[in-house]
Amino acid sequence: MTDEHTDDYKKLMNQKRFLNDIEQGIRIANREIIDKRIPVVTRDTVLSFAVAIARLRARYLEAAFRAADSDRGEPLDQSEVAQLRKHREAYEECKAAFGAMRYAIEQGYVAVEET
């Protein structure tokens, strides 16, 4: 190996170490911060969360079908649009929160209790 290749290899290894250190620091910070608010996640809490999101999805879809049924070829009025938007935003926010929780579990940011 030439000196140039050796230097490149050393730089690459330093970058990898740096990124690993950063990732470990992020993991520790997330564990400490999240643990104060959500000490343990169980199968029941995750399933309860999923059921709540299913209810929000059902309300959103119900509102959409109700709007489609009631329009009789006319545009929806502002209150109907606002109601539909409210249901969509609630569903999408909770769905995003579920994704964040799933990511936190995958990254080891939260304690998972086996039941």
N, C-alpha and C positions, 0 to 999 in steps of 0.2 A: 504494500500500500504506500502510496505517496503521502507526503506531508499534507498536501491539499485535501486528500481524501480523509486522512486522519482528523484533520481540523473539522471538516464537514461532519464526520461521524460524531465527534465530540460535541459540536454545536447541536446536532440532532438529539443526542442523548441528554444534554442539558435542557433542551426545550421539553423533552418528554418528562424529565424529572420535575421541571417547573410546573408543567400542566398537571401532573399527578399530584403535586403538593397543593396546587390551587383547588383541584377537584376534592381532595381530602378536606381542605379547609371549608369549602362550600358545604360538603356533606355534614361536617361537625356543626357548623353554624345552623344549618337547617334543622338538624336533629334537636339541638338545644332550644331553638326558637319555637319550632312546631310542637315539641314535647310539652311546653308550658301551656299550650292551648288545647292540644289533642294528645293526652297521655298514651292512650292505647286504641288501636283499631282492631275490631273483631270482625269475624264473618257476619255476625248479626248487624253490626253498625253499617257495614258496607252494603249489605243487602237491603237494609232499611233505607239507606240513601238512594240506592238504585230504584226501589219501589216508589219513593217520592218523585224521582225524575220521571218514571213511567206515568205517574198520575199527571204531572205537568205536561208531558208529551200528549197524553190523552185529552187534556183540557184544550191544548193548543189545536190539535186536530179536530176536536169537536167544534171549536169556535170557527175554524176554517170551513168545515162542512156546513155549519149553520149559516155562515155568511154566504157561501155558494148557493145554498138552498133558498135563501131569502132575497137574493139580488134580482131575480126575475128579469135578467138582462140589463139591469141598471147598475151603474157604479155604486160601490159601497159608500155610505155616508161617513162623515168624519168620526162619529162615535163608534161605528162598526169597525172601522180601520184601527181606531185607538184600542178597542177591546182586543182585536186580533193581535196587534203589536204587543200589548201587555202580556198576553199569553205566550207569544213567541219569545219575548225577552226573558221572561221568567224561566221558561224551558231551557233556552240557550245558556243562560247564566249558570243554572244548576248543572247542566251537562258539562260546561267548561270546568266548573268546580269539581265535578266527579273525575274529569280527566286530570286535574291538578292533584287530586288525592291519589289517583292511580299512579301517577308519576312519582309522587312522594313515597309511595310504598315500594315501587320498583327501585328507587334510588336509595332506599334504606333510611329515609328521613323520618319515618314514623315507626313506632314499635307496633308490631303485629302480634296479636295474641291468638294462638291456635286454640280452637274450641272443638 
